[in-house]
């Protein structure tokens, strides 16, 4: 299946308003894909950091419980 951006870019923009709109739409789709990629990267990073913090909290709770038993 052809990517929508590739299909939009095949419209001849030299003679039609629709072609110009297609080019603008293709540009906007590419910008949104880049933004989505950046957001996904940050989401993955924060999820990883959150997992690390949760593991550290569990470890500290276990240490605290051990100290309370003593």
Predicted model as a PDB file, atoms N, CA, C, CB and O in Angstrom, pLDDT in the B-factor column:
MODEL        1                                                                  
ATOM      1  N   UNK A   1       0.841  -1.178   0.000  1.00 54.00           N  
ATOM      2  CA  UNK A   1       0.000   0.000   0.000  1.00 54.00           C  
ATOM      3  C   UNK A   1       0.890   1.247   0.000  1.00 54.00           C  
ATOM      4  CB  UNK A   1      -0.959  -0.005   1.222  1.00 54.00           C  
ATOM      5  O   UNK A   1       1.867   1.319   0.746  1.00 54.00           O  
ATOM      6  N   UNK A   2       0.556   2.194  -0.814  1.00 67.00           N  
ATOM      7  CA  UNK A   2       1.328   3.422  -0.922  1.00 67.00           C  
ATOM      8  C   UNK A   2       1.017   4.345   0.252  1.00 67.00           C  
ATOM      9  CB  UNK A   2       1.037   4.128  -2.256  1.00 67.00           C  
ATOM     10  O   UNK A   2      -0.133   4.490   0.668  1.00 67.00           O  
ATOM     11  N   UNK A   3       2.057   4.955   0.765  1.00 84.00           N  
ATOM     12  CA  UNK A   3       1.905   5.903   1.856  1.00 84.00           C  
ATOM     13  C   UNK A   3       1.111   7.115   1.375  1.00 84.00           C  
ATOM     14  CB  UNK A   3       3.285   6.333   2.405  1.00 84.00           C  
ATOM     15  O   UNK A   3       1.267   7.558   0.238  1.00 84.00           O  
ATOM     16  N   UNK A   4       0.269   7.640   2.241  1.00 81.00           N  
ATOM     17  CA  UNK A   4      -0.587   8.766   1.879  1.00 81.00           C  
ATOM     18  C   UNK A   4       0.232   9.983   1.461  1.00 81.00           C  
ATOM     19  CB  UNK A   4      -1.500   9.130   3.043  1.00 81.00           C  
ATOM     20  O   UNK A   4      -0.171  10.718   0.560  1.00 81.00           O  
ATOM     21  N   UNK A   5       1.378  10.204   2.106  1.00 84.00           N  
ATOM     22  CA  UNK A   5       2.215  11.350   1.745  1.00 84.00           C  
ATOM     23  C   UNK A   5       2.726  11.191   0.322  1.00 84.00           C  
ATOM     24  CB  UNK A   5       3.398  11.499   2.728  1.00 84.00           C  
ATOM     25  O   UNK A   5       2.724  12.150  -0.450  1.00 84.00           O  
ATOM     26  N   UNK A   6       3.161   9.996  -0.028  1.00 84.00           N  
ATOM     27  CA  UNK A   6       3.630   9.755  -1.393  1.00 84.00           C  
ATOM     28  C   UNK A   6       2.501   9.993  -2.395  1.00 84.00           C  
ATOM     29  CB  UNK A   6       4.179   8.318  -1.533  1.00 84.00           C  
ATOM     30  O   UNK A   6       2.717  10.585  -3.452  1.00 84.00           O  
ATOM     31  N   UNK A   7       1.318   9.534  -2.063  1.00 82.00           N  
ATOM     32  CA  UNK A   7       0.175   9.732  -2.966  1.00 82.00           C  
ATOM     33  C   UNK A   7      -0.177  11.203  -3.109  1.00 82.00           C  
ATOM     34  CB  UNK A   7      -1.043   8.959  -2.462  1.00 82.00           C  
ATOM     35  O   UNK A   7      -0.467  11.670  -4.211  1.00 82.00           O  
ATOM     36  N   UNK A   8      -0.152  11.932  -2.011  1.00 79.00           N  
ATOM     37  CA  UNK A   8      -0.451  13.360  -2.078  1.00 79.00           C  
ATOM     38  C   UNK A   8       0.588  14.112  -2.902  1.00 79.00           C  
ATOM     39  CB  UNK A   8      -0.527  13.949  -0.676  1.00 79.00           C  
ATOM     40  O   UNK A   8       0.261  15.075  -3.596  1.00 79.00           O  
ATOM     41  N   UNK A   9       1.828  13.673  -2.823  1.00 77.00           N  
ATOM     42  CA  UNK A   9       2.902  14.355  -3.554  1.00 77.00           C  
ATOM     43  C   UNK A   9       2.814  14.123  -5.063  1.00 77.00           C  
ATOM     44  CB  UNK A   9       4.257  13.886  -3.043  1.00 77.00           C  
ATOM     45  O   UNK A   9       3.445  14.853  -5.828  1.00 77.00           O  
ATOM     46  N   UNK A  10       2.058  13.138  -5.502  1.00 78.00           N  
ATOM     47  CA  UNK A  10       1.958  12.869  -6.940  1.00 78.00           C  
ATOM     48  C   UNK A  10       0.995  13.815  -7.646  1.00 78.00           C  
ATOM     49  CB  UNK A  10       1.519  11.440  -7.169  1.00 78.00           C  
ATOM     50  O   UNK A  10       0.972  13.879  -8.875  1.00 78.00           O  
ATOM     51  N   UNK A  11       0.195  14.555  -6.865  1.00 74.00           N  
ATOM     52  CA  UNK A  11      -0.742  15.498  -7.474  1.00 74.00           C  
ATOM     53  C   UNK A  11       0.050  16.688  -8.002  1.00 74.00           C  
ATOM     54  CB  UNK A  11      -1.835  15.959  -6.449  1.00 74.00           C  
ATOM     55  O   UNK A  11       0.880  17.251  -7.287  1.00 74.00           O  
ATOM     56  N   UNK A  12      -0.200  17.068  -9.238  1.00 71.00           N  
ATOM     57  CA  UNK A  12       0.506  18.178  -9.877  1.00 71.00           C  
ATOM     58  C   UNK A  12       0.032  19.495  -9.275  1.00 71.00           C  
ATOM     59  CB  UNK A  12       0.284  18.167 -11.414  1.00 71.00           C  
ATOM     60  O   UNK A  12      -1.123  19.885  -9.443  1.00 71.00           O  
ATOM     61  N   UNK A  13       0.936  20.177  -8.570  1.00 63.00           N  
ATOM     62  CA  UNK A  13       0.542  21.422  -7.901  1.00 63.00           C  
ATOM     63  C   UNK A  13       0.641  22.637  -8.815  1.00 63.00           C  
ATOM     64  CB  UNK A  13       1.401  21.643  -6.675  1.00 63.00           C  
ATOM     65  O   UNK A  13       0.235  23.731  -8.424  1.00 63.00           O  
ATOM     66  N   UNK A  14       1.163  22.473 -10.002  1.00 64.00           N  
ATOM     67  CA  UNK A  14       1.392  23.628 -10.862  1.00 64.00           C  
ATOM     68  C   UNK A  14       0.103  24.183 -11.466  1.00 64.00           C  
ATOM     69  CB  UNK A  14       2.348  23.257 -11.965  1.00 64.00           C  
ATOM     70  O   UNK A  14       0.073  25.343 -11.878  1.00 64.00           O  
ATOM     71  N   UNK A  15      -0.948  23.392 -11.528  1.00 64.00           N  
ATOM     72  CA  UNK A  15      -2.135  23.863 -12.232  1.00 64.00           C  
ATOM     73  C   UNK A  15      -3.423  23.797 -11.438  1.00 64.00           C  
ATOM     74  CB  UNK A  15      -2.305  23.090 -13.460  1.00 64.00           C  
ATOM     75  O   UNK A  15      -4.477  24.160 -11.962  1.00 64.00           O  
ATOM     76  N   UNK A  16      -3.379  23.350 -10.202  1.00 73.00           N  
ATOM     77  CA  UNK A  16      -4.646  23.233  -9.490  1.00 73.00           C  
ATOM     78  C   UNK A  16      -4.523  23.618  -8.029  1.00 73.00           C  
ATOM     79  CB  UNK A  16      -5.172  21.828  -9.599  1.00 73.00           C  
ATOM     80  O   UNK A  16      -3.503  23.374  -7.385  1.00 73.00           O  
ATOM     81  N   UNK A  17      -5.575  24.219  -7.524  1.00 76.00           N  
ATOM     82  CA  UNK A  17      -5.662  24.542  -6.098  1.00 76.00           C  
ATOM     83  C   UNK A  17      -5.643  23.267  -5.271  1.00 76.00           C  
ATOM     84  CB  UNK A  17      -6.937  25.356  -5.796  1.00 76.00           C  
ATOM     85  O   UNK A  17      -5.045  23.230  -4.195  1.00 76.00           O  
ATOM     86  N   UNK A  18      -6.298  22.218  -5.770  1.00 78.00           N  
ATOM     87  CA  UNK A  18      -6.318  20.945  -5.051  1.00 78.00           C  
ATOM     88  C   UNK A  18      -4.910  20.383  -4.905  1.00 78.00           C  
ATOM     89  CB  UNK A  18      -7.218  19.933  -5.772  1.00 78.00           C  
ATOM     90  O   UNK A  18      -4.565  19.818  -3.868  1.00 78.00           O  
ATOM     91  N   UNK A  19      -4.105  20.541  -5.941  1.00 77.00           N  
ATOM     92  CA  UNK A  19      -2.716  20.077  -5.867  1.00 77.00           C  
ATOM     93  C   UNK A  19      -1.937  20.803  -4.795  1.00 77.00           C  
ATOM     94  CB  UNK A  19      -2.027  20.257  -7.202  1.00 77.00           C  
ATOM     95  O   UNK A  19      -1.139  20.195  -4.082  1.00 77.00           O  
ATOM     96  N   UNK A  20      -2.164  22.100  -4.676  1.00 81.00           N  
ATOM     97  CA  UNK A  20      -1.493  22.877  -3.634  1.00 81.00           C  
ATOM     98  C   UNK A  20      -1.944  22.413  -2.253  1.00 81.00           C  
ATOM     99  CB  UNK A  20      -1.775  24.384  -3.811  1.00 81.00           C  
ATOM    100  O   UNK A  20      -1.134  22.294  -1.334  1.00 81.00           O  
ATOM    101  N   UNK A  21      -3.246  22.151  -2.114  1.00 84.00           N  
ATOM    102  CA  UNK A  21      -3.753  21.642  -0.836  1.00 84.00           C  
ATOM    103  C   UNK A  21      -3.145  20.288  -0.506  1.00 84.00           C  
ATOM    104  CB  UNK A  21      -5.281  21.534  -0.869  1.00 84.00           C  
ATOM    105  O   UNK A  21      -2.817  20.002   0.646  1.00 84.00           O  
ATOM    106  N   UNK A  22      -2.998  19.458  -1.535  1.00 84.00           N  
ATOM    107  CA  UNK A  22      -2.399  18.134  -1.317  1.00 84.00           C  
ATOM    108  C   UNK A  22      -0.961  18.270  -0.830  1.00 84.00           C  
ATOM    109  CB  UNK A  22      -2.443  17.295  -2.614  1.00 84.00           C  
ATOM    110  O   UNK A  22      -0.540  17.552   0.077  1.00 84.00           O  
ATOM    111  N   UNK A  23      -0.212  19.181  -1.424  1.00 83.00           N  
ATOM    112  CA  UNK A  23       1.175  19.400  -1.002  1.00 83.00           C  
ATOM    113  C   UNK A  23       1.221  19.899   0.442  1.00 83.00           C  
ATOM    114  CB  UNK A  23       1.877  20.412  -1.941  1.00 83.00           C  
ATOM    115  O   UNK A  23       2.054  19.452   1.230  1.00 83.00           O  
ATOM    116  N   UNK A  24       0.328  20.821   0.785  1.00 88.00           N  
ATOM    117  CA  UNK A  24       0.270  21.325   2.162  1.00 88.00           C  
ATOM    118  C   UNK A  24      -0.119  20.215   3.132  1.00 88.00           C  
ATOM    119  CB  UNK A  24      -0.727  22.491   2.269  1.00 88.00           C  
ATOM    120  O   UNK A  24       0.434  20.123   4.228  1.00 88.00           O  
ATOM    121  N   UNK A  25      -1.057  19.383   2.734  1.00 89.00           N  
ATOM    122  CA  UNK A  25      -1.483  18.267   3.588  1.00 89.00           C  
ATOM    123  C   UNK A  25      -0.328  17.292   3.800  1.00 89.00           C  
ATOM    124  CB  UNK A  25      -2.697  17.533   2.965  1.00 89.00           C  
ATOM    125  O   UNK A  25      -0.113  16.807   4.910  1.00 89.00           O  
ATOM    126  N   UNK A  26       0.413  17.008   2.728  1.00 89.00           N  
ATOM    127  CA  UNK A  26       1.550  16.089   2.839  1.00 89.00           C  
ATOM    128  C   UNK A  26       2.596  16.659   3.794  1.00 89.00           C  
ATOM    129  CB  UNK A  26       2.178  15.824   1.447  1.00 89.00           C  
ATOM    130  O   UNK A  26       3.149  15.928   4.616  1.00 89.00           O  
ATOM    131  N   UNK A  27       2.872  17.962   3.689  1.00 92.00           N  
ATOM    132  CA  UNK A  27       3.832  18.607   4.592  1.00 92.00           C  
ATOM    133  C   UNK A  27       3.361  18.517   6.037  1.00 92.00           C  
ATOM    134  CB  UNK A  27       4.043  20.078   4.196  1.00 92.00           C  
ATOM    135  O   UNK A  27       4.147  18.223   6.937  1.00 92.00           O  
ATOM    136  N   UNK A  28       2.080  18.769   6.252  1.00 93.00           N  
ATOM    137  CA  UNK A  28       1.535  18.725   7.611  1.00 93.00           C  
ATOM    138  C   UNK A  28       1.575  17.308   8.178  1.00 93.00           C  
ATOM    139  CB  UNK A  28       0.097  19.255   7.624  1.00 93.00           C  
ATOM    140  O   UNK A  28       1.882  17.126   9.356  1.00 93.00           O  
ATOM    141  N   UNK A  29       1.276  16.325   7.374  1.00 93.00           N  
ATOM    142  CA  UNK A  29       1.342  14.929   7.824  1.00 93.00           C  
ATOM    143  C   UNK A  29       2.765  14.582   8.235  1.00 93.00           C  
ATOM    144  CB  UNK A  29       0.853  13.966   6.714  1.00 93.00           C  
ATOM    145  O   UNK A  29       2.977  13.934   9.259  1.00 93.00           O  
ATOM    146  N   UNK A  30       3.737  15.009   7.442  1.00 93.00           N  
ATOM    147  CA  UNK A  30       5.133  14.730   7.795  1.00 93.00           C  
ATOM    148  C   UNK A  30       5.522  15.416   9.102  1.00 93.00           C  
ATOM    149  CB  UNK A  30       6.069  15.183   6.668  1.00 93.00           C  
ATOM    150  O   UNK A  30       6.209  14.820   9.930  1.00 93.00           O  
ATOM    151  N   UNK A  31       5.087  16.671   9.297  1.00 94.00           N  
ATOM    152  CA  UNK A  31       5.376  17.368  10.558  1.00 94.00           C  
ATOM    153  C   UNK A  31       4.737  16.644  11.741  1.00 94.00           C  
ATOM    154  CB  UNK A  31       4.872  18.825  10.497  1.00 94.00           C  
ATOM    155  O   UNK A  31       5.358  16.500  12.794  1.00 94.00           O  
ATOM    156  N   UNK A  32       3.497  16.190  11.565  1.00 95.00           N  
ATOM    157  CA  UNK A  32       2.813  15.483  12.644  1.00 95.00           C  
ATOM    158  C   UNK A  32       3.483  14.148  12.958  1.00 95.00           C  
ATOM    159  CB  UNK A  32       1.351  15.257  12.280  1.00 95.00           C  
ATOM    160  O   UNK A  32       3.567  13.748  14.119  1.00 95.00           O  
ATOM    161  N   UNK A  33       3.955  13.469  11.932  1.00 94.00           N  
ATOM    162  CA  UNK A  33       4.659  12.201  12.161  1.00 94.00           C  
ATOM    163  C   UNK A  33       5.943  12.435  12.944  1.00 94.00           C  
ATOM    164  CB  UNK A  33       4.976  11.503  10.823  1.00 94.00           C  
ATOM    165  O   UNK A  33       6.269  11.658  13.841  1.00 94.00           O  
ATOM    166  N   UNK A  34       6.676  13.498  12.617  1.00 94.00           N  
ATOM    167  CA  UNK A  34       7.894  13.813  13.365  1.00 94.00           C  
ATOM    168  C   UNK A  34       7.571  14.158  14.813  1.00 94.00           C  
ATOM    169  CB  UNK A  34       8.645  14.975  12.702  1.00 94.00           C  
ATOM    170  O   UNK A  34       8.255  13.714  15.736  1.00 94.00           O  
ATOM    171  N   UNK A  35       6.529  14.949  15.001  1.00 96.00           N  
ATOM    172  CA  UNK A  35       6.125  15.307  16.366  1.00 96.00           C  
ATOM    173  C   UNK A  35       5.708  14.066  17.143  1.00 96.00           C  
ATOM    174  CB  UNK A  35       4.973  16.329  16.343  1.00 96.00           C  
ATOM    175  O   UNK A  35       6.056  13.923  18.315  1.00 96.00           O  
ATOM    176  N   UNK A  36       4.972  13.176  16.506  1.00 96.00           N  
ATOM    177  CA  UNK A  36       4.548  11.941  17.151  1.00 96.00           C  
ATOM    178  C   UNK A  36       5.753  11.083  17.523  1.00 96.00           C  
ATOM    179  CB  UNK A  36       3.601  11.159  16.236  1.00 96.00           C  
ATOM    180  O   UNK A  36       5.794  10.480  18.595  1.00 96.00           O  
ATOM    181  N   UNK A  37       6.724  11.039  16.630  1.00 95.00           N  
ATOM    182  CA  UNK A  37       7.938  10.273  16.901  1.00 95.00           C  
ATOM    183  C   UNK A  37       8.663  10.830  18.128  1.00 95.00           C  
ATOM    184  CB  UNK A  37       8.872  10.289  15.673  1.00 95.00           C  
ATOM    185  O   UNK A  37       9.118  10.071  18.984  1.00 95.00           O  
ATOM    186  N   UNK A  38       8.769  12.158  18.208  1.00 95.00           N  
ATOM    187  CA  UNK A  38       9.408  12.788  19.365  1.00 95.00           C  
ATOM    188  C   UNK A  38       8.635  12.486  20.646  1.00 95.00           C  
ATOM    189  CB  UNK A  38       9.514  14.307  19.158  1.00 95.00           C  
ATOM    190  O   UNK A  38       9.225  12.162  21.677  1.00 95.00           O  
ATOM    191  N   UNK A  39       7.314  12.594  20.570  1.00 96.00           N  
ATOM    192  CA  UNK A  39       6.492  12.306  21.748  1.00 96.00           C  
ATOM    193  C   UNK A  39       6.633  10.850  22.189  1.00 96.00           C  
ATOM    194  CB  UNK A  39       5.022  12.622  21.458  1.00 96.00           C  
ATOM    195  O   UNK A  39       6.693  10.561  23.384  1.00 96.00           O  
ATOM    196  N   UNK A  40       6.686   9.939  21.223  1.00 96.00           N  
ATOM    197  CA  UNK A  40       6.840   8.524  21.557  1.00 96.00           C  
ATOM    198  C   UNK A  40       8.179   8.275  22.238  1.00 96.00           C  
ATOM    199  CB  UNK A  40       6.717   7.657  20.296  1.00 96.00           C  
ATOM    200  O   UNK A  40       8.267   7.481  23.175  1.00 96.00           O  
ATOM    201  N   UNK A  41       9.227   8.958  21.765  1.00 96.00           N  
ATOM    202  CA  UNK A  41      10.542   8.818  22.384  1.00 96.00           C  
ATOM    203  C   UNK A  41      10.502   9.285  23.840  1.00 96.00           C  
ATOM    204  CB  UNK A  41      11.599   9.616  21.595  1.00 96.00           C  
ATOM    205  O   UNK A  41      11.018   8.605  24.726  1.00 96.00           O  
ATOM    206  N   UNK A  42       9.889  10.445  24.085  1.00 95.00           N  
ATOM    207  CA  UNK A  42       9.799  10.953  25.447  1.00 95.00           C  
ATOM    208  C   UNK A  42       8.904  10.082  26.329  1.00 95.00           C  
ATOM    209  CB  UNK A  42       9.279  12.375  25.433  1.00 95.00           C  
ATOM    210  O   UNK A  42       9.195   9.889  27.510  1.00 95.00           O  
ATOM    211  N   UNK A  43       7.831   9.562  25.766  1.00 96.00           N  
ATOM    212  CA  UNK A  43       6.954   8.658  26.516  1.00 96.00           C  
ATOM    213  C   UNK A  43       7.723   7.418  26.943  1.00 96.00           C  
ATOM    214  CB  UNK A  43       5.723   8.261  25.671  1.00 96.00           C  
ATOM    215  O   UNK A  43       7.645   7.004  28.100  1.00 96.00           O  
ATOM    216  N   UNK A  44       8.471   6.819  26.009  1.00 96.00           N  
ATOM    217  CA  UNK A  44       9.256   5.627  26.331  1.00 96.00           C  
ATOM    218  C   UNK A  44      10.291   5.928  27.409  1.00 96.00           C  
ATOM    219  CB  UNK A  44       9.948   5.087  25.075  1.00 96.00           C  
ATOM    220  O   UNK A  44      10.493   5.129  28.324  1.00 96.00           O  
ATOM    221  N   UNK A  45      10.944   7.083  27.297  1.00 95.00           N  
ATOM    222  CA  UNK A  45      11.953   7.478  28.284  1.00 95.00           C  
ATOM    223  C   UNK A  45      11.320   7.643  29.662  1.00 95.00           C  
ATOM    224  CB  UNK A  45      12.646   8.788  27.856  1.00 95.00           C  
ATOM    225  O   UNK A  45      11.837   7.121  30.650  1.00 95.00           O  
ATOM    226  N   UNK A  46      10.203   8.368  29.731  1.00 96.00           N  
ATOM    227  CA  UNK A  46       9.585   8.605  31.036  1.00 96.00           C  
ATOM    228  C   UNK A  46       9.023   7.323  31.630  1.00 96.00           C  
ATOM    229  CB  UNK A  46       8.481   9.647  30.916  1.00 96.00           C  
ATOM    230  O   UNK A  46       9.052   7.140  32.847  1.00 96.00           O  
ATOM    231  N   UNK A  47       8.513   6.436  30.785  1.00 95.00           N  
ATOM    232  CA  UNK A  47       8.011   5.155  31.281  1.00 95.00           C  
ATOM    233  C   UNK A  47       9.162   4.347  31.877  1.00 95.00           C  
ATOM    234  CB  UNK A  47       7.315   4.358  30.145  1.00 95.00           C  
ATOM    235  O   UNK A  47       9.007   3.724  32.927  1.00 95.00           O  
ATOM    236  N   UNK A  48      10.307   4.357  31.214  1.00 96.00           N  
ATOM    237  CA  UNK A  48      11.478   3.645  31.720  1.00 96.00           C  
ATOM    238  C   UNK A  48      11.923   4.240  33.053  1.00 96.00           C  
ATOM    239  CB  UNK A  48      12.631   3.698  30.695  1.00 96.00           C  
ATOM    240  O   UNK A  48      12.216   3.508  33.999  1.00 96.00           O  
ATOM    241  N   UNK A  49      11.972   5.568  33.125  1.00 97.00           N  
ATOM    242  CA  UNK A  49      12.359   6.223  34.375  1.00 97.00           C  
ATOM    243  C   UNK A  49      11.359   5.922  35.484  1.00 97.00           C  
ATOM    244  CB  UNK A  49      12.477   7.738  34.172  1.00 97.00           C  
ATOM    245  O   UNK A  49      11.747   5.705  36.632  1.00 97.00           O  
ATOM    246  N   UNK A  50      10.084   5.909  35.147  1.00 96.00           N  
ATOM    247  CA  UNK A  50       9.047   5.587  36.133  1.00 96.00           C  
ATOM    248  C   UNK A  50       9.230   4.161  36.649  1.00 96.00           C  
ATOM    249  CB  UNK A  50       7.637   5.758  35.519  1.00 96.00           C  
ATOM    250  O   UNK A  50       9.118   3.912  37.849  1.00 96.00           O  
ATOM    251  N   UNK A  51       9.508   3.236  35.750  1.00 96.00           N  
ATOM    252  CA  UNK A  51       9.740   1.846  36.156  1.00 96.00           C  
ATOM    253  C   UNK A  51      10.932   1.747  37.104  1.00 96.00           C  
ATOM    254  CB  UNK A  51       9.973   0.955  34.923  1.00 96.00           C  
ATOM    255  O   UNK A  51      10.894   1.005  38.085  1.00 96.00           O  
ATOM    256  N   UNK A  52      11.987   2.500  36.803  1.00 96.00           N  
ATOM    257  CA  UNK A  52      13.168   2.496  37.670  1.00 96.00           C  
ATOM    258  C   UNK A  52      12.819   3.034  39.057  1.00 96.00           C  
ATOM    259  CB  UNK A  52      14.302   3.333  37.042  1.00 96.00           C  
ATOM    260  O   UNK A  52      13.239   2.475  40.070  1.00 96.00           O  
ATOM    261  N   UNK A  53      12.050   4.119  39.094  1.00 96.00           N  
ATOM    262  CA  UNK A  53      11.663   4.704  40.377  1.00 96.00           C  
ATOM    263  C   UNK A  53      10.759   3.769  41.173  1.00 96.00           C  
ATOM    264  CB  UNK A  53      10.961   6.039  40.157  1.00 96.00           C  
ATOM    265  O   UNK A  53      10.895   3.657  42.391  1.00 96.00           O  
ATOM    266  N   UNK A  54       9.846   3.105  40.492  1.00 96.00           N  
ATOM    267  CA  UNK A  54       8.975   2.154  41.184  1.00 96.00           C  
ATOM    268  C   UNK A  54       9.782   1.004  41.770  1.00 96.00           C  
ATOM    269  CB  UNK A  54       7.906   1.614  40.231  1.00 96.00           C  
ATOM    270  O   UNK A  54       9.505   0.553  42.881  1.00 96.00           O  
ATOM    271  N   UNK A  55      10.766   0.534  41.038  1.00 96.00           N  
ATOM    272  CA  UNK A  55      11.622  -0.539  41.546  1.00 96.00           C  
ATOM    273  C   UNK A  55      12.407  -0.062  42.761  1.00 96.00           C  
ATOM    274  CB  UNK A  55      12.585  -1.032  40.448  1.00 96.00           C  
ATOM    275  O   UNK A  55      12.572  -0.806  43.728  1.00 96.00           O  
ATOM    276  N   UNK A  56      12.887   1.165  42.715  1.00 96.00           N  
ATOM    277  CA  UNK A  56      13.634   1.716  43.850  1.00 96.00           C  
ATOM    278  C   UNK A  56      12.730   1.878  45.063  1.00 96.00           C  
ATOM    279  CB  UNK A  56      14.264   3.066  43.478  1.00 96.00           C  
ATOM    280  O   UNK A  56      13.155   1.601  46.185  1.00 96.00           O  
ATOM    281  N   UNK A  57      11.504   2.318  44.865  1.00 97.00           N  
ATOM    282  CA  UNK A  57      10.548   2.460  45.968  1.00 97.00           C  
ATOM    283  C   UNK A  57      10.276   1.097  46.610  1.00 97.00           C  
ATOM    284  CB  UNK A  57       9.222   3.095  45.466  1.00 97.00           C  
ATOM    285  O   UNK A  57      10.258   0.976  47.835  1.00 97.00           O  
ATOM    286  N   UNK A  58      10.066   0.085  45.787  1.00 96.00           N  
ATOM    287  CA  UNK A  58       9.839  -1.260  46.329  1.00 96.00           C  
ATOM    288  C   UNK A  58      11.038  -1.740  47.150  1.00 96.00           C  
ATOM    289  CB  UNK A  58       9.553  -2.252  45.189  1.00 96.00           C  
ATOM    290  O   UNK A  58      10.880  -2.330  48.219  1.00 96.00           O  
ATOM    291  N   UNK A  59      12.222  -1.477  46.635  1.00 96.00           N  
ATOM    292  CA  UNK A  59      13.444  -1.874  47.351  1.00 96.00           C  
ATOM    293  C   UNK A  59      13.533  -1.156  48.697  1.00 96.00           C  
ATOM    294  CB  UNK A  59      14.701  -1.565  46.499  1.00 96.00           C  
ATOM    295  O   UNK A  59      13.848  -1.775  49.713  1.00 96.00           O  
ATOM    296  N   UNK A  60      13.257   0.137  48.706  1.00 95.00           N  
ATOM    297  CA  UNK A  60      13.314   0.899  49.956  1.00 95.00           C  
ATOM    298  C   UNK A  60      12.241   0.449  50.941  1.00 95.00           C  
ATOM    299  CB  UNK A  60      13.161   2.388  49.672  1.00 95.00           C  
ATOM    300  O   UNK A  60      12.486   0.403  52.147  1.00 95.00           O  
ATOM    301  N   UNK A  61      11.063   0.119  50.439  1.00 95.00           N  
ATOM    302  CA  UNK A  61      10.006  -0.388  51.317  1.00 95.00           C  
ATOM    303  C   UNK A  61      10.423  -1.701  51.969  1.00 95.00           C  
ATOM    304  CB  UNK A  61       8.700  -0.580  50.532  1.00 95.00           C  
ATOM    305  O   UNK A  61      10.196  -1.915  53.159  1.00 95.00           O  
ATOM    306  N   UNK A  62      11.034  -2.575  51.176  1.00 94.00           N  
ATOM    307  CA  UNK A  62      11.496  -3.852  51.720  1.00 94.00           C  
ATOM    308  C   UNK A  62      12.553  -3.627  52.789  1.00 94.00           C  
ATOM    309  CB  UNK A  62      12.054  -4.748  50.603  1.00 94.00           C  
ATOM    310  O   UNK A  62      12.534  -4.288  53.827  1.00 94.00           O  
ATOM    311  N   UNK A  63      13.476  -2.701  52.548  1.00 93.00           N  
ATOM    312  CA  UNK A  63      14.509  -2.392  53.548  1.00 93.00           C  
ATOM    313  C   UNK A  63      13.886  -1.830  54.821  1.00 93.00           C  
ATOM    314  CB  UNK A  63      15.530  -1.392  52.977  1.00 93.00           C  
ATOM    315  O   UNK A  63      14.299  -2.171  55.930  1.00 93.00           O  
ATOM    316  N   UNK A  64      12.893  -0.968  54.650  1.00 93.00           N  
ATOM    317  CA  UNK A  64      12.217  -0.388  55.797  1.00 93.00           C  
ATOM    318  C   UNK A  64      11.479  -1.463  56.583  1.00 93.00           C  
ATOM    319  CB  UNK A  64      11.248   0.708  55.351  1.00 93.00           C  
ATOM    320  O   UNK A  64      11.524  -1.467  57.813  1.00 93.00           O  
ATOM    321  N   UNK A  65      10.804  -2.368  55.897  1.00 91.00           N  
ATOM    322  CA  UNK A  65      10.104  -3.450  56.568  1.00 91.00           C  
ATOM    323  C   UNK A  65      11.083  -4.338  57.332  1.00 91.00           C  
ATOM    324  CB  UNK A  65       9.313  -4.278  55.556  1.00 91.00           C  
ATOM    325  O   UNK A  65      10.783  -4.783  58.440  1.00 91.00           O  
ATOM    326  N   UNK A  66      12.242  -4.594  56.748  1.00 90.00           N  
ATOM    327  CA  UNK A  66      13.260  -5.406  57.435  1.00 90.00           C  
ATOM    328  C   UNK A  66      13.748  -4.717  58.705  1.00 90.00           C  
ATOM    329  CB  UNK A  66      14.451  -5.682  56.499  1.00 90.00           C  
ATOM    330  O   UNK A  66      13.930  -5.362  59.738  1.00 90.00           O  
ATOM    331  N   UNK A  67      13.957  -3.411  58.625  1.00 86.00           N  
ATOM    332  CA  UNK A  67      14.426  -2.655  59.788  1.00 86.00           C  
ATOM    333  C   UNK A  67      13.369  -2.611  60.870  1.00 86.00           C  
ATOM    334  CB  UNK A  67      14.818  -1.237  59.386  1.00 86.00           C  
ATOM    335  O   UNK A  67      13.687  -2.648  62.058  1.00 86.00           O  
ATOM    336  N   UNK A  68      12.098  -2.532  60.461  1.00 86.00           N  
ATOM    337  CA  UNK A  68      11.011  -2.500  61.436  1.00 86.00           C  
ATOM    338  C   UNK A  68      10.878  -3.834  62.163  1.00 86.00           C  
ATOM    339  CB  UNK A  68       9.692  -2.145  60.750  1.00 86.00           C  
ATOM    340  O   UNK A  68      10.458  -3.864  63.320  1.00 86.00           O  
ATOM    341  N   UNK A  69      11.225  -4.922  61.512  1.00 84.00           N  
ATOM    342  CA  UNK A  69      11.138  -6.258  62.121  1.00 84.00           C  
ATOM    343  C   UNK A  69      12.239  -6.460  63.147  1.00 84.00           C  
ATOM    344  CB  UNK A  69      11.221  -7.350  61.045  1.00 84.00           C  
ATOM    345  O   UNK A  69      12.094  -7.269  64.064  1.00 84.00           O  
ATOM    346  N   UNK A  70      13.328  -5.738  63.001  1.00 77.00           N  
ATOM    347  CA  UNK A  70      14.469  -5.906  63.924  1.00 77.00           C  
ATOM    348  C   UNK A  70      14.225  -5.331  65.278  1.00 77.00           C  
ATOM    349  CB  UNK A  70      15.691  -5.281  63.358  1.00 77.00           C  
ATOM    350  O   UNK A  70      15.095  -5.402  66.146  1.00 77.00           O  
TER     351      UNK A  70                                                      
ENDMDL                                                                          
END                                                                             
